[in-house]
């Protein structure tokens, strides 16, 4: 076998090992009862929102036809009774400020610290994964959970919206009409943007997870930090720093339901998430690769 063939075989083995490590980590994460509980809560939120809107509309007080340029929640909520697809956008707007970040914070905070507290981190590092590859697998698992959690909300909302409300062509919040198929495509794109909006929080949680050997402490600290940052983002006197906070542009996904689409805040949101991933991802790597693993 030539040196080139040997090098190529080595690359394939490492790639296969990395994919296997990620698959194993993701499977373990999904088997944990708290992960299933978090996904169940996320799936239940659209059900509760849909039932509440249905009861209100049947009572004769809801179901407005407005689709103004207000906030994402009110603009979408007013359209739910006209088209069940809007329940997807409403549910994402309802879960993004708290439920989705909390779920991601729990998974990310437990990524490294949970292994350390369970006494399994040392054994993971004995395998030929290496610290960098293990850290990447942990973050990839958290990213996959971000996508899964967002899709759980979206699919649950779509199912409830189809059961309780009519479906069909829909009116954007700019007042233009688009087909139901285009609406579904935009709903999928919005779900992907919402998942991407959680990447900065996931990187922060992973960094916190490298700072302690207590999984509970890491999860609580991560969720606490996420909540604190969002509170700071709502204080008018701190408007100067708010554009640099990762939740500041979270609800910019509503701009995907405008015609034409407003891209400015969407680009700022994705750029800010990339910055947080780079900063806290690097900090997590620097901490984890130099950390003394005793348990």
C-alpha positions in Angstrom: 0.0 0.0 0.0 1.4 3.4 -1.0 1.9 6.2 1.6 -1.0 8.1 -0.1 -3.3 5.1 0.3 -2.3 4.7 3.9 -3.0 8.3 4.7 -6.4 8.1 3.0 -7.3 5.0 5.0 -6.3 6.8 8.2 -8.5 9.8 7.3 -11.4 7.5 6.6 -10.9 5.7 9.9 -10.8 9.0 11.8 -13.9 10.2 10.0 -15.8 7.0 10.7 -14.7 7.2 14.4 -15.9 10.8 14.6 -19.3 10.0 13.1 -19.6 7.0 15.4 -18.7 9.1 18.4 -21.3 11.8 17.5 -24.0 9.1 16.8 -23.2 7.5 20.2 -23.4 10.8 22.0 -26.6 11.8 20.4 -28.2 8.5 21.1 -27.2 8.7 24.8 -28.6 12.2 25.0 -32.0 11.2 23.6 -32.2 8.2 26.0 -32.0 10.4 29.1 -35.3 10.9 30.8 -34.8 14.7 31.2 -34.2 15.1 27.4 -37.5 13.3 26.7 -39.2 15.4 29.3 -37.9 18.6 27.7 -39.1 17.5 24.3 -42.5 16.6 25.7 -42.8 20.0 27.2 -41.8 21.7 23.9 -44.4 19.5 22.1 -47.1 20.5 24.6 -46.7 24.3 24.3 -48.2 24.5 20.7 -51.1 22.3 21.9 -51.9 24.6 24.8 -51.5 27.7 22.6 -53.7 26.2 19.9 -56.5 25.2 22.3 -56.4 28.6 24.0 -56.8 30.4 20.6 -59.5 28.0 19.6 -61.5 28.6 22.8 -61.1 32.3 22.5 -62.2 32.3 18.8 -65.2 30.1 19.6 -66.1 32.5 22.3 -66.4 35.2 19.7 -63.7 37.5 21.0 -60.6 36.4 19.0 -59.6 35.7 15.5 -58.7 39.1 14.2 -57.8 39.5 10.6 -54.9 41.9 11.3 -51.5 41.2 10.1 -49.7 44.4 11.0 -46.0 45.1 11.4 -46.0 44.6 15.2 -44.1 42.1 17.1 -43.8 38.5 15.9 -46.1 37.0 18.6 -49.1 39.4 18.1 -48.8 39.5 14.3 -48.8 35.7 14.0 -51.4 35.2 16.8 -54.0 37.3 15.0 -53.8 35.1 11.9 -54.0 31.7 13.6 -57.7 31.3 13.3 -57.5 32.2 9.6 -54.8 29.7 8.8 -53.5 27.0 11.1 -50.0 27.3 9.6 -49.6 30.5 11.6 -49.7 28.4 14.8 -46.2 27.2 13.8 -44.8 30.8 13.8 -46.8 31.6 17.0 -45.5 28.6 18.8 -41.9 29.3 17.8 -42.3 32.9 19.0 -43.7 31.7 22.3 -41.0 29.0 23.0 -38.0 30.9 21.8 -37.7 33.4 24.7 -37.7 30.7 27.5 -38.5 27.1 26.7 -36.1 26.4 23.8 -33.1 28.2 25.5 -33.9 26.4 28.7 -33.9 23.0 27.0 -30.7 23.8 25.1 -29.0 25.1 28.3 -29.8 21.9 30.1 -28.3 19.7 27.3 -25.3 21.9 26.8 -24.6 22.5 30.4 -24.6 18.7 31.1 -22.4 17.9 28.1 -19.0 17.7 29.9 -19.9 18.4 33.5 -22.4 15.5 33.5 -19.8 13.1 32.3 -17.4 14.3 35.0 -20.0 14.0 37.8 -21.0 10.5 36.6 -17.3 9.5 36.5 -17.4 8.6 32.8 -15.4 11.4 31.4 -12.0 9.8 32.2 -13.1 6.6 30.5 -14.2 8.5 27.4 -10.8 10.1 27.1 -9.1 6.8 27.4 -10.6 5.9 24.0 -8.8 7.3 20.9 -11.3 10.1 20.5 -9.0 12.8 22.0 -10.2 15.9 23.9 -10.8 18.1 20.8 -12.8 15.4 19.0 -14.8 14.6 22.1 -15.6 18.3 22.6 -16.6 18.7 18.9 -18.9 15.6 19.3 -20.5 17.1 22.4 -21.1 20.4 20.6 -22.4 18.7 17.5 -24.8 16.7 19.7 -26.1 20.0 21.2 -26.5 21.5 17.8 -28.5 18.5 16.6 -30.6 18.8 19.7 -31.3 22.5 18.9 -32.6 21.4 15.5 -34.6 18.5 16.9 -36.2 20.7 19.6 -37.2 23.3 17.1 -38.7 20.8 14.7 -40.6 19.2 17.6 -42.3 22.6 18.3 -42.9 23.2 14.6 -44.3 19.8 13.8 -46.5 19.8 16.9 -47.8 23.2 16.0 -48.5 22.2 12.4 -50.4 19.1 13.5 -52.5 21.1 16.0 -53.0 23.9 13.6 -54.3 21.4 10.9 -56.7 19.8 13.4 -58.2 23.0 14.9 -58.0 25.6 12.1 -58.3 25.8 8.3 -55.3 25.5 6.0 -54.7 27.1 2.7 -53.1 30.1 1.0 -52.0 32.6 3.6 -51.4 36.3 4.0 -48.0 37.5 5.1 -47.6 40.1 7.8 -46.9 42.6 5.0 -50.4 41.9 3.6 -49.4 39.9 0.4 -50.8 36.5 -0.4 -48.6 33.4 -0.8 -49.5 29.7 -1.5 -49.7 27.1 1.2 -46.7 25.3 -0.3 -44.6 28.5 -0.1 -45.9 29.0 3.4 -44.7 25.5 4.4 -41.3 26.3 2.8 -41.0 29.5 4.8 -42.1 27.6 8.0 -39.2 25.1 7.5 -36.8 28.0 6.8 -38.0 29.8 9.9 -37.5 26.6 12.0 -33.9 26.4 10.7 -33.3 30.0 11.6 -34.7 29.5 15.1 -32.4 26.5 15.5 -29.4 28.5 14.3 -30.4 31.3 16.8 -29.7 28.9 19.6 -26.1 28.1 18.6 -24.6 30.9 20.6 -26.5 29.8 23.8 -25.2 26.2 23.1 -21.6 27.4 22.9 -22.0 29.3 26.1 -23.5 26.3 27.8 -20.7 24.1 26.6 -18.1 26.5 28.0 -19.8 26.6 31.4 -19.9 22.8 31.3 -16.1 22.7 31.1 -15.7 24.8 34.2 -17.2 22.4 36.8 -17.5 18.7 37.5 -21.1 19.1 38.7 -23.7 18.6 36.0 -26.5 20.1 38.1 -24.4 23.2 38.8 -23.5 23.6 35.1 -27.1 23.2 33.9 -28.4 25.7 36.5 -25.6 28.2 35.8 -26.3 28.0 32.0 -30.0 28.5 32.3 -29.4 31.3 34.8 -27.1 33.1 32.4 -29.5 32.7 29.5 -32.3 34.1 31.6 -30.1 37.0 32.9 -29.0 38.0 29.4 -32.6 38.1 28.2 -33.6 40.3 31.1 -30.7 42.7 30.3 -31.9 42.7 26.7 -35.3 44.1 27.9 -33.9 47.0 30.1 -34.2 50.2 28.1 -31.3 51.9 29.9 -29.0 49.2 28.6 -29.9 49.8 24.9 -26.2 50.5 24.0 -25.1 46.9 24.8 -28.3 45.1 23.7 -27.3 44.7 20.0 -24.3 42.6 21.1 -26.4 40.2 23.2 -27.1 36.9 21.5 -30.9 36.9 22.1 -31.3 40.5 20.8 -32.3 39.4 17.2 -34.0 36.1 18.0 -37.4 37.3 16.8 -36.0 38.5 13.5 -37.3 35.3 12.0 -40.6 37.1 11.6 -39.0 39.0 8.8 -39.1 35.8 6.7 -42.9 36.2 6.6 -42.7 39.7 5.1 -42.9 40.4 1.3 -40.2 41.2 0.4 -38.1 39.5 3.1 -36.2 41.9 5.4 -32.7 40.4 5.6 -30.8 43.0 7.8 -31.7 41.7 11.2 -31.6 38.1 10.1 -28.0 38.6 9.0 -27.2 40.4 12.2 -28.7 37.5 14.2 -26.7 34.8 12.3 -23.5 36.8 12.5 -23.9 37.3 16.2 -24.5 33.6 16.8 -21.3 32.8 14.8 -19.4 35.3 16.9 -20.6 33.7 20.1 -19.8 30.2 18.8 -16.3 31.3 17.9 -15.6 33.0 21.2 -17.2 30.5 23.7 -16.2 27.5 21.5 -12.6 28.6 21.6 -12.8 29.2 25.4 -14.4 25.8 25.9 -11.6 24.2 23.9 -8.9 26.1 25.7 -10.3 25.1 29.1 -11.1 21.5 28.2 -7.8 20.7 26.6 -5.9 21.9 29.6 -8.3 20.6 32.3 -7.0 18.1 34.8 -9.4 15.1 34.5 -9.3 13.1 37.7 -12.8 11.5 37.6 
